[in-house]
Amino acid sequence: MKNTSIIRLAGSIISFLIAGILVIGQTGFAESDTVLQKMQQTKECRNCDLSDVDFSNADIRGVDLTGADLSGADLSSANLTFVKFRDAKLKGANLSNADLTNADLSGADLTNANLSGANLTGATVYGADLTDADLSGAVWTDGIKCQDGSSGGCLK
């Protein structure tokens, strides 16, 4: 009797683990949605690991993401107004067509980030690393549109 119970329990555990492994690859969107909802409620996610997250078209205005890792994240067309990205890692992030009005990007690493078409009006970029960042068609902090081909800085 004991052996049968142990075998059933082991079988249940193995089935649970296999189901978990199969679901892991499909939970990316659900996890992103859960994190997004929590950030919208608490208005912060300081030093969070949000690398490769998909927040395209999301509304996370006013959230404090100081020190967060958003490397490779998709923030395209997102509402990022008044977001604090101080010292955040945004290497290779897609911020195309995002609204970064009055965002704080002080000390942020935007190396190889795509900021094409983004609105940076009133944003703080002091100390931000824009090495090889694509700023084609972006609206710079002073409200002037960057020329196509702007990379690493805004050509006006």
Secondary structure, DSSP 8 states (H G I E B T S, - for coil): -HHHHHHHHHHHHHHHHHHHHHHHTT-HHHHHHHHHHHHHHHSB-TT-B-TT-B-TT-B-TT-B-TT-B-TT-B-TT-B-TT-B-TT-B-TT-B-TT-B-TT-B-TT-B-TT-B-TT-B-TT-B-TT-B-TT-B-TT-B-TTS-B--TT-BSS---
